[in-house]
Amino acid sequence: MHMKYGVDEHGYYGDFGGAYIPEMLYPNIEALRAQYLKVLNDNDFKAEYDQLLKDYVGRPSPLYHAKRYSEKYGANIFFKREDLNHTGSHKINNAIGQILLAERLGKKRIIAETGAGQHGVATATVCALKGLECVVYMGEIDMERQAPNVARMKMLGAKVVPATSGSKTLKDATNEALRDWIGNPEDTHYIIGSAVGPYPYPEMVAKFQSIISFEAKKQLLEQTGSELPQYVLACVGGGSNAIGMFYNFLDDESVKLIAVEAAGKGVETGHSAATTSLGKEGVLHGTRTILMQTEDGQVVEPYSISAGLDYPGIGPQHAHLYKVNRAEYVSATDDEALNAGLLACQLEGIIPAIESAHALAHLEKMTFKLGDNVVICLSGRGDKDLDTYIKHFGY
């Protein structure tokens, strides 16, 4: 499937992907690569995964026709409501899949990295569900701005370890998690939360998140008579909700795919995470991709008000989609995203995560034909961001 845009047998999407890893990690990655497809195609695995998505996560998530948005923007605007999943975001789709995989690989200890905390919460949740030890690495700055999620992880029994190096955000949490894995290769599975990292992670995460677009197509057919919209939008940091939202539309070239990155205080201000605008090709966290880096190859510290988009690269499949022009990569500033978040509250009674609000912000820059169908992935809910919203708007 998607040979044009999908992964080849060497773990590459066009020029991007692969596994650039220290020797110590080769056994882990090789074991995953050798076994993950066999496990994912196993009938028992599929049955347990589907049953947990239905009864535990609450899928299918609704495809909501946002009527007041539709009037405002002159198109049929649909929200894919990943914010209504158990734990409050799309991250649980992948966490459930990977915990079932880890169980079948005989792993007893789980580690994860988290930025906004949603992946950490999802991982802590599934570890509690399965009775496995859980350690989550989180940047010190992210721990401050996402304090409710830190409390949730601890309540769920996870150990939350602050990353105190670099920018003390997602990139640094990922570094710490990789270090842990190198030190504990035998009993530990690393649940990567985004569509990043060495192969097979980007492909595995994309497969687990592809449920988003799989459902959306069926729901669109029911609601509009066609399973193909004109536009699909999603925010992108590493890019797991976006790749899940795009996945089953990739081969339908008529569908315009738009990924919205975090411009931060402005693309050219030096306080941004707009990777495709600012980045160039290189290796980050075990994969060849596009990342923000200096002339001599040092990673540039990203910035976004949203902890989940505060990442200096994008997943390798996104890098490929960008390079071959299958998807358009744009960006929204902090202010644009916050204003878009407030608009969603006041027009639709939905408080979106600031990550998701970046995707909503791009509607302001689009023009539609009457009758256009537009699907936006509402990747998470905004209760984790209330402090940030409150400070900004002075409530």
N, C-alpha and C positions, 0 to 999 in steps of 0.2 A: 504493500500500500504506500502511496505517495513516493514512489521511487524518485520522482522529480524533486521533491522537497524533503523526503525522509532520509533516514540514516542508511549508509551502505554497510557492507559486511565488515568493514574495518573500523566502524564507529564514527564515520565522518558524514557531515552534512555539507556537501561541496568541499570548500576549503577549511571548514571549521569542525571542531570536535576532537576526537581521539582521547588518549589517556596519557597525560604528561605527569607522571607520578614518581615519587621516590621508590627505590627498589623494595623497601620494606612493605609497601602497600600492594605490590604486584599480586601476591597470593590472594588477598581480599578481592581485588578487582577481577582477577581471573576467575575466582570462584563464582562471583556474581555474574560475570559475563557468560560463564559456562552454564549456569543454572537458572538465571532469572526467567528466560523465555519458557523453559520447560515447566517451571513452577506456575507462571502466569497462565499457561495453557492447560494446566491440570484442572479437571472438572471439579474436584473437591475445593480447590483454591477459589475458582470462579464462583461456586455456589456460596461459599462463606463470605467472600468479598461482596457479592450482590446482596446477600441477606443483611450484612452489617450496614451497607449503604442505605438500604431501605428502612430497616427497623431501628438503627442506632443513629445514623446521620440524618435521616429524614428525607432522603431522595425519592423521587426526582424533585429538585428545587424548582419553584415556579418560574415560568416565563411571564412576566407581568407587563401588560400593555399600559404604559404610563400616559394616561390621557391628557393631563395638563401639560406635560412635556411635549406631547405630540402636537398639541395646539400651538405651543410657543415656537417650536422649531419647524413646523410645517411638514412633518413626516410621521410615520408610525414608529414611535420609539418604544422598544421593549427592553426591560431590565431582566437579565438572567440572575435570579436571586440567590447567589451563593452565600450571601450574608445570612440567609435563613438556615444554613446547615448547623448542626450541632457544633459547638465551639465558635461559631460566628464567622467562618470564612471557608474558602475553597480548600484550605490546607489539609483538612481532615480527609479528603478523597485520597490523597497520596499517602498520608500517615497510616491509614487503615491498610492500604495495599502493601506498604513496606513492612508493617509489623507482622502481617501474615507471612510475608516472604522471609523475614528474619526468623520467625518461629520455625518455618520449614527448613531453614539452613542451620538450625540448632543453636542460634545465638541467644545468650542470656542477658546481655547488657546492651542498652541502646544509648547512642549519643546523637545530639542534633545541634544545629546552629539556629539562631533566630534573630530577626531584626525587629519587626513590629511585635514579635511575641506570639503571633497567631500560629506559626508553625511549631513553636515551642509548646504552646498550649495543646495543639492537636497531638503532638508526639507524647506529651505527658499523659494525655487522655487515653491514648491507645495502649500505653505502657501500663497504666492503672487497669485498663480493661483486661490485659493479658498477664498481669502480675510480673512484669519485667522491670529490672532496674533502669532508671532513666537519668541521664545527665545532659543538661542543656547549657550550651555556651551562648552568652549574650553580651554585647558591648555594654560597657558601663554607662555610656550616655543613653543608650536605648533602654536600659533598665530604669533610668530616671523618668524618661518620657513615656514609658509604657508600664508604669508601676502596677496597674491592675492586673495585667497579664503575668507579671512576675509573681504576684500573690496567687493567682490561679494555678500556675505551674507548681508552686510549693504546696498548695492544698492538695493537688493531685499526686503528690509524693515525689516530684522530681527534685533533683539537686540543680540549682541554677548557679553557674559559675561565671563571674564577670570577666569579660575580656578587657584588659587595661592597657593594651598597646595601641599604637597608631591612632586612628580617629575614634577608637573605642565604640565602633559600630559593627555592622553586619560583616564587612570584609574581615575584620579582626576576629570576630566570633568564629567565622569559617576557618581561619588559620588555626585557631586553638582546637577546634573540633578535629581537624585533620591531624594535628599533632597528637591528640589523644588516641586517635585510631591507629597511628603508626606504633604507638606504645602498647596498644592492646588489640593486636590483630586477630587473636584466636576467638575470644568469646564475644566480641563487640560488633554490632552492625551500626553503621552511620546512616541515619535517615536524613538525607539531604532534602531540604524543603523546596528548592527551586529547580528550574530546568537547567541547572549548571553542573559543573564538576566533570570528572573524568567519565568517559563512556564505561558502563551503560547507564549512568544516572540520568542524563538529559532525556534519553529515550524512555526510561522507566517512568520518570515523573510525568512525561508527556502522555504516556499510555494511561496512567492512573487519572490524570486530569482530563483526558479526552471525553470522559463521561459528560462534561459540561456541554460540549458542542454536539455530542451524540443525542442528548436529551433535547437541546435547543432546536435541532432540525425537526424532530418529531413534533415538538410543541408548536413550531412555526407553521408546519403543515396543517395542524389542527386549527390554528387561529387565523391563518391567512390564505390557506389553500396552496402555498408553495413552501418547500423546506429551505429555499435559498433566499436570504435577505439581500438587499443591495450593499449594506455595510455591516461590518462587525468591528466593535471597538473594545479594547481592554487596556488597562494600565500595564506597564512593564518595568520591572526592576531587573531581577534575574529572569523572570518571565514565565512562571508556572501557570498563573491563571490565564495569561494571554495565549500560551501555547495550547492549553486545554480548550479555550474558547475558539481558537483558529483551527484546531486539528482536523475536524471532519469537514471543514470548508476548503482546505488547502488545494484540493484538485479541481474545485469549481472556480475557474478563473474569473467568472462574472462577479463573484463576491469580493468587494473591496475590504481588505483587512487593514485596520489602523491600530497601531500600538503607540500608547502615549507614555513617554518617559517623563522623569521629574526634571524640569528646568531649574528648580530651586529658586535662587534669587535672580535668575536670568542666565541664559546659556553662556554668555561671555563674561560673567561676573567673577568667575573663579569659585563660585558657590553653586555647584550644579551637579546633577547626576545624569545629564543628557548624553548617554554613552555614544549613540550613533553620530551625533553632531560633533562630539569632542574627541572620540576615541579613534584608535587605529588597531590593526590586527596584532595579536600577541597571545601569550599564554597566561591564563589566570585560573587559579584553583583547579589545576589539572586538565584544563581544556583549552584548545585553540579557539579564540573568539575575538570580538572587538572589545577593547577596554580603554579606559582613560589612563594615559601614561605619559611620562616625561620623555624628552628626546633620548635619554639614556635608558629608557625602559622601566623606570620606577613607577609603581602604581600611584596615580593621583588620587588624593582623598576626595571622595564624592560628598555632596551635600544635598539633602532634601529635608523639608519639614516632616516628611513622611518616612518613618523608620523602615518601612518595607520596600521603599524604592531607592534607599540610600546605598547603592551598590555601584562599584566602578566599572562593571561589565554587563553583558547580557548573555543569555544562554546561547550555545553554538548554533542551534536551529534558528533562533532569531537572527543571529549574525548572517546566516545563509539567506533567510527570507529577505533581509534588508539588502544584501549585496545583489541578489538576483531580481530585486524590485517586485517580489510577490506581495510583500506587505509594506505599508508606508509607516515610517517611524517619525513621530512628531514629539513635541514636548509641551508641558504646561508648567507655569511657575507656581510657587507656593501660594501666592495670592489668588491666582486663577483657580487653583484647586480648592482652596478654602471657600471662596465665593460660590463655586459650583456645588460644594457640599452643603452650604447653607440653602442654596436654591432647591436642592433635592428635598431638604427638610420641609421647606415652606410650600413647594408645589405638590409633593407626593407623600409627605409624612414619613419619609425614610431618611434616617441619619446614616450616610455612608461612611465607611473608612476613608481616611484622607487619600490612601492609595487609589481606591476606586473613584474618588472625586476627580482625580487627574483625567480619567477617561471621560467623565461627564463634562469636564471643562472644555474639551475639544469641540463639543457641539457648537459652541459659540463661533467657531471659525469655519463651520461647514455650511454649505447651502444644499438644499434638497429639492428634488422634484416631488410634487404631490403624489402620494401613494408609495413613496420609498419606504421600505422596511429596514429599520436600523436596530441591531441588537447590541446592547452594552453589557459587559460582564460587571455586575456589582459584586466584586470579589470578597468584600467583607463589610461588617457593620461597624458603625463609628463610635460605639460606647468606649472603646479603648482610647479614642482620640478626643474625648470630651474636654479634657484639660486644655489641649491645644486649641480647639475651637473656641472655648470660653476665653482664653487669654487673647486670642486674635480679635474676637468680636466684642469683648468687654462685657459679657453677660454676667 
